[in-house]
Structure formats: structure tokens, C-alpha cells
Amino acid sequence: MHVESFNPAVSHHRREHAPQRRYLPSDVTIKTMYDDFIDKNKIKCSYEVYRTVVKEMKISFTKLGNEECEKCTEFQLHNPLHTQASVDENRQNCEMCENWSVHIKRAEKSRQEYRKDAESVADTPYVFSADLEKIIMLPRMEMFKSVLFTRRIIAFNETFVPTGKAHKLKPLAVIWHEATAGRKREDIVSTFYAFFLQHRDIGHIVIWLDNCTAQNKNWCLFTFLVWLVNSDSVNVRTVELKYLEPGHTFMSADSFHSQVERSMKQRGKVYDFDDFEACVKNANSGKVDVKSMLYSDFYDWRDESSSYKLARMTPRPHVADMVWVKAERGQNSIEYKNTFDQQTAFKCNFFNARTAKQGVPTAVARSSARGVPQEKKDDILRKLMGLMPSTRQTFWKDLPVAHVSDLVTDE
């Protein structure tokens, strides 16, 4: 089908809440798609009909810095008589009003906590926000229609951006592409490790995150944090993770991603990964540190939790409910809260028997790149090499290849 020819991809941002939704990169517009459809098919079809079909296919477009909450939208549409002003009197008889009331209060409280951290003038802890930038496809040459119909590679940018006013630290952009590694939880944890190595002398770090359990909220990450604070790799003694409510997660990392997008638009043609790296380095007026990950920078971090132990804890820890998690040196466990108003944190010793006895094992660095399917590489070489200067072709010719059977779908 015509829409599928633009190769929409899954975004990590809404994987739990809208698992069927796919996204197109920012260099694709619905006007471009519609014009191409009319040109190729020579049939009568209104723009509105085409737009409706795209919507029904659950295809959306990447919009950096522009967030719309699905729960809030559902609440606004469920009953015209149930408004925000009347939600308190309706919530007893309306499940939608009750659920939205809880949701919006959690959103307001998490935003209040975020602002408090961002406006703090204390010299400790160091506060960052972290997020994975939405879909970036390479090469990016939107002036050439053939590029939009080619299976391109995905580039990733996990950015850690300071939020506190007391510190003069620069953002750290950890970048890679899908031929090097994917975006599974162990891949994202590896970017966290790169971040902590960059700031290895800081003793207390707070990181604000979105609620994406595929990357930012999982027992693999918590296992890593316990290992980290008890290791000799860094001097950090306390790490706190804080989570914003789904649908209300705009933070400093998103502002930086918007700057990267502007940098790419200003460059015009982003032929290869080196060009993308240059765009990232130019963001924020050049005040940014960039870590370009090699395959050896990725580690096979493991989830060492015990399902048996977690199921028998009272209360039972549910990752989806957590808003605050802390790992502290000298402790073989984490502490967590389910609301920011919670006075006393729950302690959670979640490790399986072997890890509880022997400690968290150090992860093994990867010995090879992930690679891309041969068909994708061949498609790029066949369709796009003639549009690139010779200085940019080497990257694509040297792109590592993997068999499709070896490529595990990202979580």
C-alpha cells in the first residue's frame, strides 16, 4: 500500500499506551505523501480522504516538543457534560472521570517536583533529564523523493540534559545507529553507563525520565544501578530516578532534541552518521558533549530480579506505579515510592538467590556490531549512492550486515 512505502516505524514513546501506532520521521509530511499518491495513481482522491486513511492506519508524524496526552483527550471526548470543572461531582458515578482525576493529580504533582528540582539553587544533587529522541532516519535528504521511499537506517540519540540552575554542566548526547546496536533495554542501560562514566566524580545524581517501561523503567536498569553504586567505576554514592506522568513528560531533554532537529534542517542534507553527529554537536550553540557509541561500548546488562520473590512481597512492587527509585552505595536493594506524597519509601531486595549471594555480575562488552539486513543495505546502495558525494559513500559501503534471523526485535 502507498502509505506503507514510506516505512512507518514504532516509536518507544508510546509503546505501552498505543502499541499499534507507528510514526514517520520529521522529514516526511502528509502533503508530500498525498501529492505522491496523486502523481502515481492518477485517480480522484481528496486530501481529506487520504488524511483519514492515514489516521485510521494509526500512522502519526514525529513532532518534537509537542506532546498530547491520550488519557486527557479521552476524558475530554467521553461526555460533553463531564468537564474539568465538574469532575469532582461526576467521579463517583463515572469511571472515566475517576481515572482522569487520579491521572491529572499525579501529573500535576510530578510537574511540581520537576520544577522544584529544576529551580533548585543548591549545589547538590546534580539533576538531569534523559530521553531518547524520536525517530531519526538516515540519510536525510528530503528534497529527493526517492529517499523517502527507501528503507533507511534508524539513528538514536539518548540525551542527558542538566536541569538544575546551580551547575554549569553541558548536555551529553549519546548517539549510535541501528547497525551498531538497537534500542532494547540493555542498549539503553549501556547509554546510562556512558553517562555515569562521563560524570564519574559526582556523588549524588537525580535523573528525570518518562514512563517508558521498555527503556526507562525496568528491573534490568534497577539491577544496573545497584551494580553501579557499589562498583569502583564511578564515585557516585546515590542515584535517584524520578518519573513524569505519561502524556505530561516534556522536559529539558526534549528542548535539546528540538535544537538537534533545527540543526539538521539548517544543514539540509544529512548524508551519513558523521553528518548526523555534526548536527548534534552544533545543537545548543555547540555547548554539548557527544559520545558516539562503538559496539564495544554496549554491554549485555541482565535483569537479575526474582519473579518468585517479587510476587511474594507486601506490597508487591509494580514497576508501572513507581515514580521515584533510589539506589545507594552499600545497599544490595533499591527504595521506591508510588507517589511523590508518600512519606516512607518501600525497600525492595529483588535479586534472585545467586545474585543476592554473589552480587551483580559485571556485564560483558559486545564483540561485534548488530548489523542491518543485507536487503536494506542493498536498497540504500542501489537507490541513493548517486545522490551522495563520494566522501559520504564509504559509510554506507562499510555498513555491517547481519542475517535477518540474527536481528531480535527491540523491546
BABA-902690 format. One record per atom (N, C-alpha, C): x, y, z; residue in three letters. Coordinates in pm, whole numbers, plus 50000, padded with zeros to 5 digits. Layout:
N
XYZALA
...
! end
This chain:
411
500844988050000MET
500005000050000MET
500875012550000MET
500345023549946HIS
501135035549930HIS
501695040750062HIS
500875041450166VAL
501345046750295VAL
502515038450349VAL
502435025250332GLU
503495016450382GLU
504815018650310GLU
504775024150189SER
506005026350114SER
506905036750180SER
506365044450276PHE
507165054150349PHE
507815048150474PHE
507585035250497ASN
508245027650604ASN
508015033450743ASN
506755034850788PRO
506495039650925PRO
507085029951027PRO
507585035351138ALA
508265027151239ALA
507645029351375ALA
507885019851465VAL
507405020751603VAL
508275030551680VAL
507655038951761SER
508385048051849SER
508335042751991SER
509425044552065HIS
509455039452203HIS
508525047352293HIS
508175059752257HIS
507495068652349HIS
506105063752390HIS
505385056952298ARG
504005053252328ARG
503795038252315ARG
504865030752333ARG
504785016452307ARG
503785009552398ARG
503735013452526GLU
502805006652617GLU
501375011552597GLU
501205024652571HIS
499875030652569HIS
499225030052432HIS
500025028952326ALA
499505027952190ALA
500395018652110ALA
500365005652142PRO
501314996352082PRO
501144994551931PRO
499974998051875GLN
499764996351733GLN
500135008851652GLN
500485019651720ARG
500755032151649ARG
502185032351597ARG
502315037251473ARG
503635038551412ARG
503865053051370ARG
505135056551351TYR
505475070451327TYR
506335071851201TYR
506185083351138LEU
507035087051027LEU
507985098151072LEU
509215098351020PRO
510185108451064PRO
509775122451023PRO
510445132251079SER
510045146251061SER
510305151450920SER
511065144150837ASP
511275148950701ASP
510195144050605ASP
509185137150658VAL
508045132650579VAL
506805140450624VAL
506045145750530THR
504795152650564THR
503645145850491THR
502435147250542ILE
501275141150478ILE
500995147750343ILE
501365160550327LYS
501205167250197LYS
502115160850093LYS
503345157550132THR
504275150750041THR
503715137150000THR
503185129850097MET
502625116650071MET
501425117649977MET
500525127150004TYR
499325128749923TYR
499685132449778TYR
500605141949762ASP
500995146149627ASP
501595134549549ASP
502375126249617ASP
502975114749550ASP
501915104549511ASP
500935102549598PHE
499855093249569PHE
499085097449444PHE
498745110249435ILE
498005115449319ILE
498855114249193ILE
500125117349205ASP
501015116849089ASP
501145102649034ASP
501195092749124LYS
501425079049081LYS
500155071849036LYS
499025075549093ASN
497815067949068ASN
496845074548970ASN
496975087448951LYS
496135094548854LYS
494645092148877LYS
494255091849004ILE
492835089949037ILE
492375101449124ILE
491065103049132LYS
490495113649213LYS
490445109149359LYS
491105116449442CYS
491105113649586CYS
491395126649657CYS
490505130749744SER
490705143449814SER
491785141949921SER
492375153149954TYR
493385153450060TYR
492805148350191TYR
491555151850220GLU
490915147950345GLU
490715132850351GLU
490345126650239VAL
490175112050236VAL
491515105250263VAL
492565110050197TYR
493885104050217TYR
494325105750363TYR
494115117650418ARG
494495120150557ARG
493735110950652ARG
492465108450623THR
491635099750707THR
492165085450704THR
492555080750587VAL
493105067250575VAL
494385065850657VAL
495245075750649VAL
496495075550727VAL
496185075050876VAL
495185082850917LYS
494795083051058LYS
494245069551102LYS
493415063451018GLU
492825050451052GLU
493885039451060GLU
494975041150990MET
496085031550996MET
496955033651119MET
496585043351202LYS
497335046651324LYS
498765050751292LYS
498885059151189ILE
500175064751150ILE
500225079151197ILE
501265082651270SER
501435096451317SER
502785101651269SER
502965114651288PHE
504195121151245PHE
504965125851366PHE
506285124851357THR
507145129151467THR
507015144151486THR
506665148251608LYS
506595162351642LYS
507375164451770LYS
508585169751757LEU
509425171751874LEU
508895183251957LEU
508885181152087GLY
508465191752178GLY
506975194352176GLY
506195185552115ASN
504745187552109ASN
504085174652155ASN
503575174752276GLU
503055162552336GLU
501565163652358GLU
500845153052328GLU
499405152752351GLU
499085140452435GLU
498395142552544CYS
498105131652637CYS
496855124152592CYS
496985111052574GLU
495855102952529GLU
494775101952637GLU
495175100852763LYS
494185099952870LYS
493375112752881LYS
494035124152866CYS
493325136952874CYS
492385138652754CYS
492835134252637THR
491985135152518THR
490755126252532THR
490945114052582GLU
489815105052604GLU
488825111052704GLU
489345117452808PHE
488475123752907PHE
487665135052844PHE
488305143252763GLN
487635154652701GLN
486525150352605GLN
486675138352547LEU
485725133852446LEU
484645124452498LEU
484805119352620HIS
483925108352663HIS
482495112952692HIS
482335125252741ASN
481005130352772ASN
481065145552778ASN
480355152552689PRO
480435167252685PRO
479965173852814PRO
479175166852896LEU
478695172653021LEU
479685170753135LEU
480665162053114HIS
481675159453217HIS
482925167653186HIS
483005179253245THR
484125188253221THR
485115187853337THR
486215194453317GLN
487225195053424GLN
486645201853547GLN
485795211653526ALA
485215218953640ALA
484255210153720ALA
483625200453653SER
482635192253722SER
483125178253755SER
484425175953738VAL
484935162253752VAL
484735156753893VAL
484835165353995ASP
484695160454133ASP
483295155254162ASP
482285161554106GLU
480915157054132GLU
480525145254044GLU
481285142853936ASN
480955131853844ASN
481755119153873ASN
482855120353945ARG
483795109253954ARG
483215097054027ARG
482255099254117GLN
481695087854190GLN
480885078654099GLN
480295084253994ASN
479445076453905ASN
480055074253766ASN
481265079153746CYS
481885078153614CYS
483325073353629CYS
483605061553579GLU
484945055853590GLU
485965064153514GLU
485575069653399MET
486485077853321MET
486885090353399MET
485935096953463CYS
486225108753543CYS
487125105353661CYS
486845094053724GLU
487645089753839GLU
489095087153796GLU
489265079853687ASN
490615076653641ASN
491365089253598ASN
490645098353530TRP
491315110553486TRP
491695119353604TRP
490855119953704SER
491155127953822SER
492455123253888SER
492595110053902VAL
493835104553959VAL
495025107753869VAL
494835106153739HIS
495905108653641HIS
496375123153646HIS
495455132653644ILE
495855146653636ILE
496505151353765ILE
496085145753878LYS
496725149354004LYS
498155144054010LYS
498365131953958ARG
499725126553951ARG
500585134953857ARG
499985139253746ALA
500725147553650ALA
501125160853712ALA
500195167053784GLU
500485180053847GLU
501555178653955GLU
501485167754031LYS
502465165854138LYS
503855163054081LYS
503935154753978SER
505245151953919SER
505835164453854SER
504975172553792ARG
505475185053732ARG
505945194753839ARG
505245194953951GLN
505655203454064GLN
507035199054115GLN
507245185954128GLU
508535180854174GLU
509645183954073GLU
509315182753946TYR
510305185553842TYR
510735200253847TYR
509755209053860ARG
510085223353866ARG
510935226453989ARG
510615219954100LYS
511385222354222LYS
512845218454202LYS
513075207054136ASP
514455202854109ASP
515125212354010ASP
514375216453906ALA
514955225053803ALA
515305238853855ALA
514555243653953GLU
514765257054006GLU
515655257354130GLU
516125245754170SER
516955245054291SER
518275252454271SER
518695259654375VAL
519975266754369VAL
521015259854457VAL
520665248154510ALA
521605240554591ALA
522675234354501ALA
523865231654557ASP
524945226154477ASP
524925210954473ASP
523965204754536THR
523795190254528THR
522325186854555THR
521735177054493PRO
522355168254394PRO
522405174454255PRO
523115168154166TYR
523115172054026TYR
521885165953959TYR
521095174253891VAL
519825169953835VAL
519885170353682VAL
519435159453619PHE
519395158453474PHE
518015153353432PHE
517665155753307SER
516575148253245SER
517185140153132SER
516585128653103ALA
517115119952999ALA
515975114752914ALA
516215113952783ASP
515185108952694ASP
515815104552563ASP
515155094952498LEU
515575090252367LEU
514825098252261LEU
515585104752173GLU
514945113052070GLU
514065104551980GLU
512985110751934LYS
512055103551846LYS
512725100151713LYS
512005093351628ILE
512565086751511ILE
513435095951424ILE
514685091551402ILE
515625098351314ILE
516055088251208ILE
515845091551082MET
516195082550973MET
517345088350892MET
518315079750860LEU
519455083750778LEU
519515075050653LEU
519925081050538PRO
520245095150519PRO
518995103750518PRO
519195116650537ARG
518085126050539ARG
518305136350428ARG
517565134850322MET
517665143950206MET
516245145650152MET
515445153350224GLU
514015154050195GLU
513695160250061GLU
514675166950000MET
514425172949868MET
514405162449757MET
514865150149789PHE
514845139249691PHE
513765129249730PHE
512755127849644LYS
511625119249676LYS
512035104649694LYS
513035100149619SER
513445086049627SER
513945082349766SER
514455092249840VAL
514945089549975VAL
513785085450066VAL
512655091950050LEU
511515089350137LEU
510925075450116LEU
511205069350001PHE
510685055949972PHE
511735045049992PHE
512855048550047THR
513935038950069THR
513965034750215THR
514215022050241ARG
514345017050378ARG
515645022350437ARG
515535032850515ARG
516725038950572ARG
517055032950708ARG
518215036850763ILE
518585031750895ILE
518155041851002ILE
517925036751121ILE
517495045051234ILE
518715049451313ILE
518785062251342ALA
519815067651431ALA
519175070551567ALA
519955069051673PHE
519445070751809PHE
520225081651881PHE
519535088551968ASN
520145099152048ASN
519525099152188ASN
520215092852282GLU
519785093252423GLU
520525104952487GLU
519775115152525THR
520385127452572THR
520145129552720THR
521185133652791PHE
521135136752933PHE
521415151752948PHE
520405159152993VAL
520475173752993VAL
520325178953136VAL
521255187553181PRO
521135193253316PRO
519865201653329PRO
519245201153447THR
518065209353472THR
518265219153586THR
519155216153678GLY
519365224953793GLY
520085237753754GLY
519765248653822LYS
520375261653793LYS
521755263253855LYS
522075254553950ALA
523305256554026ALA
524545251653953ALA
524375244153844HIS
525515237653780HIS
525685242553637HIS
526905242453590LYS
527235247153455LYS
527625235453365LYS
527035224053387LEU
527355212353306LEU
526675213353169LEU
527275206853070LYS
526705206652936LYS
525865194052916LYS
524915194352824PRO
524195181952790PRO
525175171552735PRO
524835159052755LEU
525585147952695LEU
524655140552601LEU
524995140152474ALA
524225132752375ALA
524955119752343ALA
524325108552375VAL
524885095352346VAL
524215090352219VAL
524975089052111ILE
524385086151981ILE
524945073251922ILE
524115066551842TRP
524525054551770TRP
523505051951661TRP
523705041551584HIS
522725038051481HIS
522465023051486HIS
521425018851413GLU
520935005251430GLU
521904994451382GLU
522884997951301ALA
523874987951261ALA
524864985251373ALA
524954994451471THR
525824992551586THR
525094985151698THR
523894989751731ALA
523074983551836ALA
521644988051816ALA
520734981951893GLY
519324985451883GLY
518894994751994GLY
517654993252039ARG
517145001452148ARG
516464992652253ARG
516944980352268LYS
516444971952375LYS
516914977652508LYS
516374972352616ARG
516674978152747ARG
518164977552780ARG
518854966752741GLU
520294966052769GLU
521084976152687GLU
520544979952568ASP
521194990252488ASP
521055003852556ASP
519855006852605ILE
519625019452673ILE
520415020152804ILE
520485009052877VAL
521265008753000VAL
522735011752969VAL
523225007152855SER
524615009952816SER
524835024952798SER
523815032252750THR
523965046752737THR
523985053352875THR
523235047752970PHE
523305052853106PHE
524705050853163PHE
525305039453135TYR
526665036853182TYR
527635047053123TYR
527475050152994ALA
528315060352931ALA
528135073852999ALA
526905077153035PHE
526625089653105PHE
527315089953241PHE
527195079353319PHE
527805079253452PHE
529335079453443PHE
529915073253343LEU
531365074053324LEU
531795088353290LEU
530945095453217GLN
531235109453184GLN
531235118153311GLN
530405114353409HIS
530285122153533HIS
530675113453653HIS
531785106653639ARG
532165096553738ARG
532555102153873ARG
532805115253884ASP
533225120954012ASP
532075127354090ASP
530875127454034ILE
529725133054104ILE
529185122854202ILE
528885127254324GLY
528465117854427GLY
526975114954433GLY
526145124454390HIS
524685122854401HIS
524035128154274HIS
523345119654202ILE
522745123354074ILE
521255119854074ILE
520435129254025VAL
519005127054006VAL
518725127753857VAL
517985117853804ILE
517645117753662ILE
516125116953646ILE
515565126753575TRP
514135126653542TRP
513935119453409TRP
512905110853406LEU
512655102453289LEU
511165102153256LEU
510865097553133ASP
509465094953104ASP
509105080953154ASP
507875077053135ASN
507365064653194ASN
507495052553102ASN
508395052953006CYS
508535042052911CYS
509195029952978CYS
508405019553007THR
508965007853074THR
509874999752983THR
509745001552852ALA
510624994252761ALA
512084998452779ALA
512315011252815GLN
513675016052828GLN
514015021552967GLN
513115029253027ASN
513475037153144ASN
512995031753277ASN
512185021253275LYS
511555016653398LYS
511495001453395LYS
512564994953437ASN
512594980453429ASN
513634974953526ASN
513524962253554TRP
514424956053653TRP
515854954753601TRP
516034954953471CYS
517384954953416CYS
518104967953453CYS
517424979253438LEU
518004992153475LEU
518254992753626LEU
517304987853705PHE
517484988053850PHE
518634979053894PHE
518774967553826THR
519914958753854THR
521214966053827THR
521284972853714PHE
522484980353678PHE
522814991053781PHE
521784998253830LEU
522045009053926LEU
522645003754056LEU
522144992254103VAL
522714986354224VAL
524164982454200VAL
524434976754083TRP
525834973454049TRP
526674986154043TRP
526164996653979LEU
526925008853958LEU
527345015454088LEU
526385017554179VAL
526695024954301VAL
527615017054394VAL
527745004054370ASN
528644995954453ASN
529924992054380ASN
530144998154263SER
531324994754184SER
532415005054204SER
533585002154149ASP
534705011554151ASP
534785019754023ASP
533815018153934SER
533855025253806SER
533595040153823SER
532785043653923VAL
532395057553946VAL
532405060354096VAL
532355073154130ASN
532315077154270ASN
530895080154317ASN
529915078554230VAL
528545081554268VAL
528115072354383VAL
527505078554484ARG
527045070954601ARG
525535069454604ARG
524835078754540THR
523375078254538THR
522865082154401THR
521965073954348VAL
521285077154222VAL
519785076754247VAL
519095087254208GLU
517635087754215GLU
517065088954074GLU
516085080654044LEU
515325081953921LEU
513935087153955LEU
513475097253882LYS
512145102753903LYS
511395102553771LYS
510105099253778TYR
509335096953656TYR
508155106553645TYR
508025112553529LEU
506875121053499LEU
505685112453457LEU
504495117853474GLU
503275110553439GLU
503145109353286GLU
502755097553235PRO
502605095853091PRO
501695106553030PRO
502135111852916GLY
501365122252848GLY
501725136252893GLY
502535137352999HIS
502925150453054HIS
504415150253085HIS
505215146352985THR
506625143453012THR
507595153252947THR
507125164852904PHE
508055174352842PHE
509085179052945PHE
510375178652904MET
511455182352995MET
512635187952915MET
513715191052984SER
514845197852919SER
515445189552806SER
515405176352816ALA
515945167952708ALA
515165170052579ALA
513845172252590ASP
513035174652470ASP
513405187752404ASP
513745197852483SER
514185210652426SER
515475208852347SER
516375200752400PHE
517615198252328PHE
517345190752198PHE
516435181252199HIS
516095173852078HIS
515525183151971HIS
514765193252011SER
514255203051916SER
515405210751852SER
516445213451930GLN
517615220351877GLN
518375211551777GLN
518425198551804VAL
519045189251709VAL
518275189251578VAL
516935189151588GLU
516095189451468GLU
516355202151387GLU
516465213451454ARG
516745225951383ARG
518125225451317ARG
519075219651386SER
520425218351330SER
520415209851203SER
519605199151203MET
519515190651085MET
518845197950969MET
517815205751000LYS
517135213450895LYS
518075223850835LYS
518875230150919GLN
519825240250871GLN
520885234050781GLN
521285221850813ARG
522295215050732ARG
521745211050596ARG
520465207850590GLY
519835204550463GLY
519965189950427GLY
521175185450399LYS
521425171550363LYS
522285165050472LYS
521725154750532VAL
522455147050634VAL
522715133450570VAL
523875132250506TYR
524155120650423TYR
524435107950503TYR
525205109250612ASP
525625097350686ASP
525665100250835ASP
526165090550911PHE
526165092051056PHE
527115103151102PHE
528215105151033ASP
529125116051069ASP
528445129551053ASP
527625130850949ASP
526875143350932ASP
525885145151047ASP
525235134351086PHE
524305135051199PHE
525035139051327PHE
526195133151350GLU
526995136751468GLU
527345151551467GLU
527675156951350ALA
527995171151338ALA
526795179751373ALA
525595175251332CYS
524365182751365CYS
524145182951516CYS
524355171651581VAL
524185170951727VAL
525195180151796VAL
526415180251746LYS
527445188751807LYS
527155203551790LYS
526415207151686ASN
526075221251663ASN
524865225851743ASN
524115216251800ALA
522935219951879ALA
523345227352006ALA
522415234852062ASN
522665242352186ASN
523885251552173ASN
524015257552053SER
525135266652023SER
526495259952043SER
526525246952020GLY
527785239552034GLY
528145235852176GLY
527295239552271LYS
527585236452412LYS
526995222752447LYS
527645212352399VAL
527175198752420VAL
528345189152408VAL
528355178852491ASP
529305167952477ASP
528595156652402ASP
529315150452309VAL
528735139752228VAL
529565127152244VAL
528905116252276LYS
529525103152285LYS
528965094552173LYS
529785091752072SER
529375083251962SER
529755068851997SER
528755060652018MET
528975047252073MET
529515037551968MET
530535029952006LEU
531015018651929LEU
530305006151980LEU
530384995251904TYR
529704983051952TYR
530294978252084TYR
531584981052106SER
532224976852231SER
531804985252351SER
531084996252326ASP
530545004452436ASP
529204999052486ASP
528664989252417PHE
527404983152458PHE
527684970152534PHE
526954968352642TYR
527134956752728TYR
525834948952738TYR
525964936152762ASP
524784927652777ASP
524324927552923ASP
523824939052968TRP
523294940153103TRP
522094930953118TRP
521954924853235ARG
520904914953255ARG
519974918953368ARG
518764914253358ASP
517774915553464ASP
518024904253564ASP
518434907753685GLU
518754897653786GLU
517664896653893GLU
516454901253859SER
515364900853956SER
514794886753969SER
514134884454080SER
513474871554106SER
511964873554100SER
511314867854000SER
509854868853990SER
509174862454110SER
509754851654158TYR
509214844654275TYR
509224853854397TYR
510354860554417LYS
510484869354534LYS
509564881554522LYS
509514887554403LEU
508694899454383LEU
507214896454405LEU
506774884754362ALA
505354880954374ALA
504924879354518ALA
505874877054608ARG
505534874454749ARG
505824886254840ARG
506224897654781MET
506474909454862MET
505154916454894MET
505114922955011THR
503964930855053THR
504434944955089THR
503964955055016PRO
503154954054895PRO
503984948954778PRO
503324943454678ARG
504054938454562ARG
504524950254477ARG
505804950654442PRO
506304961754360PRO
505804960654216PRO
505204971354170HIS
504784972054030HIS
505544983453964HIS
506374980053869VAL
507224990053804VAL
506405001553747VAL
505254998353689ALA
504425008653625ALA
503955019353723ALA
503865015953852ASP
503355025353952ASP
504445034154013ASP
505685030553996MET
506775037654064MET
506995051454005MET
507185061354093VAL
507515074854049VAL
508895079054097VAL
509465071654190TRP
510785075054247TRP
511495062154284TRP
512745060954240VAL
513565049154269VAL
514945053954311VAL
515495047754415LYS
516815051754461LYS
517705039654482LYS
518955040854436ALA
519985030954465ALA
521095038054540ALA
521595031754646GLU
522575038254733GLU
523725028854763GLU
524925034354766ARG
526125026354790ARG
526025019154925ARG
526445006554924GLY
526394998455045GLY
525104990555058GLY
524134993054967GLN
522854986154972GLN
522734976654852GLN
522244964654878ASN
522034954854772ASN
520554954354733ASN
519924966054733SER
518494967154707SER
518214981254657SER
516954983854624ILE
516524997254589ILE
515435001754685ILE
515165014654687GLU
514005020054754GLU
513115026354647GLU
511805026354670TYR
510905032154570TYR
509665037954636TYR
509015047254563LYS
507735053054604LYS
506775052454486LYS
505515050954517ASN
504485050654414ASN
503805064154394ASN
504005073354487THR
503535087154472THR
504585096254533THR
504625108654486PHE
505595118054542PHE
505185122754681PHE
503935120454719ASP
503485124054854ASP
503795113254957ASP
504195101654911GLN
504475090555001GLN
505625094155095GLN
505385093255226GLN
506365097655324GLN
507525087755340GLN
507215074955346THR
508245064755369THR
508365055955246THR
509605054355199ALA
509835046255080ALA
509775031355113ALA
509375023355015PHE
509435008855028PHE
510845004054993PHE
511334994555068LYS
512624988555036LYS
512374975754958LYS
513144973554854CYS
512904962154766CYS
514224954754738CYS
514394943254799ASN
515534934554771ASN
515044924354668ASN
515264927254542PHE
514594919954434PHE
515444909454366PHE
516674907554411PHE
517584898754337PHE
517254883954355PHE
517584876354251ASN
517464861854261ASN
518514856554359ASN
518404843854394ALA
519254838154500ALA
520734839054467ALA
521094836154342ARG
522524836354306ARG
523094850354316ARG
522374860354264THR
522864874054268THR
522864879654410THR
521864876054490ALA
521814880554629ALA
523024875554706ALA
523504863854670LYS
524634857854740LYS
525984862554685LYS
526094863354553GLN
527374866154489GLN
527544880554442GLN
526444888154439GLY
526504901754388GLY
526164902254241GLY
525884914254191VAL
525534915954050VAL
526784913953965VAL
526734904853869PRO
527914902753784PRO
528144914553691PRO
529404917153661THR
529744927653566THR
529374923153425THR
528684931653353ALA
528234928053218ALA
529424926853123ALA
529224919053020VAL
530264916652920VAL
530044925952801VAL
531114932452757ALA
531024941252641ALA
530814932952514ALA
530094938452419ARG
529814931352296ARG
531054930752207ARG
531144920052131SER
532334917652049SER
532074920251901SER
530864923951866SER
530564926651725SER
529374935951714SER
529244942251598ALA
528134951251573ALA
526864943351542ALA
525734949651561ARG
524444943351538ARG
524204940651389ARG
524554950251305GLY
524364948951162GLY
522924951751118GLY
522754953550988VAL
521424955550929VAL
521184944650826VAL
519934942050791PRO
519664932050688PRO
520344935750555PRO
520844925850487GLN
521524928150359GLN
520604935450261GLN
519304932150264GLU
518354938350172GLU
518254953350194GLU
518304957650320LYS
518234971950348LYS
519474979150298LYS
520634973450323LYS
521874979550276LYS
521884980350124LYS
521494969450058ASP
521484969249912ASP
520524979749857ASP
519394981649923ASP
518404991449879ASP
518985005549883ASP
519695008749990ILE
520325021950003ILE
521415023849899ILE
522255013749883LEU
523345014849786LEU
522815016349644LEU
521755009249612ARG
521235009449476ARG
520505022649445ARG
519755027649542LYS
518895039149514LYS
519515052649545LYS
520425053149642LEU
520825066249696LEU
522285070049674LEU
523145060649635MET
524555064149619MET
524775075049515MET
523975075049410GLY
524135085149307GLY
523775099149352GLY
523105100249468LEU
522705113249521LEU
523675118549625LEU
524735110749653MET
525685114549757MET
527065117249698MET
527795126849757PRO
529195128549716PRO
530015116249757PRO
531105113949689SER
531925102049715SER
532445101649859SER
532585113349922THR
533095113850059THR
532105108050160THR
530845106150120ARG
529845100950212ARG
529465086450181ARG
529965081050074GLN
529545067750033GLN
530225056550112GLN
531405059450165THR
532165049150237THR
531395043650356THR
530715052450431PHE
529935048050547PHE
528935037250507PHE
528245039350397TRP
527195030150356TRP
527775017250298TRP
528875018350228LYS
529505006350173LYS
530074997450282LYS
530515003750393ASP
531124996250504ASP
530104992450611ASP
528844995450591LEU
527824992650691LEU
527774977550721LEU
527944973550847PRO
527934959250879PRO
526574952950853PRO
526594940350814VAL
525384933150775VAL
525164921550870VAL
523904919050899ALA
523524907350980ALA
522394900150910ALA
522294887050932HIS
521174879550879HIS
519894883650954HIS
518784883850885VAL
517514887850945VAL
517214879251067VAL
517574866551063SER
517304857451174SER
518094861151299SER
519174868951280ASP
520004873051394ASP
519524885951457ASP
518604892751392LEU
518124905651442LEU
516904903451529LEU
517074905551660VAL
515994903951754VAL
515194916851761VAL
513894915851755THR
513044927751760THR
513264935151892THR
513444948451883ASP
513654956552002ASP
512424955952091ASP
512644955952221GLU
511534955152317GLU
510874968752327GLU
! end
